[in-house]
């Protein structure tokens, strides 16, 4: 396994300075935002697509610090019911795939997206229960008429351009948010669909990340990994449950908040996750994503690095001389 970082956290620094900082602190891989919600602070996608010299300069900057690119990330809602919004996100994802082809990057990270509840809707509609029956009909429309057709087309496009891993982050608010929905879309679309596995979004939903890793590993659907933690607030959860629209900045009143690795759960918890990943055959990037509102980006990143350095298994398995 290789320690990585989603460089959005260092978006205030030029790419060269960000890479220098990361390499000095033991990071081996970088995940680069190239559109959608992550933005393009370190990767001007259109410029790199059009200019081979710029692409060489981009790669040389990363390789000069002995870093590799684990994935390009263009998270967005490509099936948004507003056509202009959907097109903007879709264009970004298309360009991310084209750039991954030119750079030789094997993974593109994104979201599944969430359509409206009908062709007439103007805003996405994330359904969390099957009744009244209106909600079940919404799900049928979203999956059969929008989501599956879109991803069949996009997976075919990615395949044509040599990108065989589209890693969807399991994220509430979008149609793929848990193990079942990821595997459903993968079965309907093909092996290009897999997971950018982020435990933080599963923890607050009540899932066991290790159990989910095992199931996704059996399906060969683990493509990328985000290292981010979540702390549950027992008082607020007991009072209001886990479905919490309170703003992220109102930490004291939220049922849960994102934390840096080690501040939601200790090293033992993360050792179990890393061990489960290895049993599932995943030995790729462990990419730190900082979204801890109680720490600066730099401190949260360094704390996460410190914790993960004690947890990751970086050498190949040894021989079983005892068996």
Steps between C-alpha positions, in 0.01 A plus 500: 500500500609855436419805705326762291330837531217673318684824423190722526599556863812681373322687223640831627850384403644462149524136394879494541483629858215263586694202365814606684310525829331163453816316400690639799229361726499148362222515240554282192194563281282799414137512398438804281175695471431588137141625497162486666482570872877447561586776253821535298749667733780262400376384161373726222339218309429667168848649489660163563282329240600749233871540575739205510772722643278602790421133565870417513564790737209384719630143521860610546396712800337201666771249411777736609377447856482120452120508506247311289144595405250260656196646328339801338189626678205681348216458747167637385138431414505411132132395509374819665147585378616845391654438154756780530623375838513139377695601189757695701571203724490255209747709300736500798475122536550447128813714508625315809472171311677643195777642719538171688554333164773745402672488840473125547298534821295181563219638720248783467307584819151652504144467635214303348282811495133533591221592256175669580195296596341539156579658161329820622715547813755779522694379807648159594287272716684257728259232618562329836182292547269288281162631623274675417519331160589829333855447625527152349382638166761774525772239547379303198515814287839609629670165451334362188450817297794718605778346708560166327475641144739785587762276656482241223587773254772653719660163582514418128666836435756438775572152367559639149759734649685239703355594839361188662440623853232757578498519879174625646509640850222347710341826610155578644308747286590300189345178368810293582554541873547150644624152407175384345454800272862489379473131414162555335642761265811292432286199408285709267785691335815288510839450668610858432285604798658459843544680831706790620457368853464772764418360847391840633173493304420146607574542870220747568252287305567214740702280266810304592777603256675165537185308409448725197861463389467122511191498277640748252829312496322176409350682203835648394349845545758679718672755275617781732489591870442824689641520853255714693340446841165586661416559864147420614352727768309263731286775655384658175456166329286371786290813470467543123638192323765499229320674212626845581466809274658729762782699340845346534626809681251452787702212644362508854145437377573242230447126537839436339795688354787405270835466676860442406614138508538392862266763644177314436645156570838387629782310337350160582192588291714610207727196530190282453401697188847476348517127575161445338618691193801274468286187534277642226804533274517880515859623520467839332471858627375594846415858406448744787204734451487786748154629595551552874342830605680495837849506349688696238564311180871474567461374858226255407712367217806456719298331777351260245843423354637430849217258579511319167878459507444275802219311329585437134663179383749602231695182443382194309360216707758269645506125441304280739801315637284389794239321287 
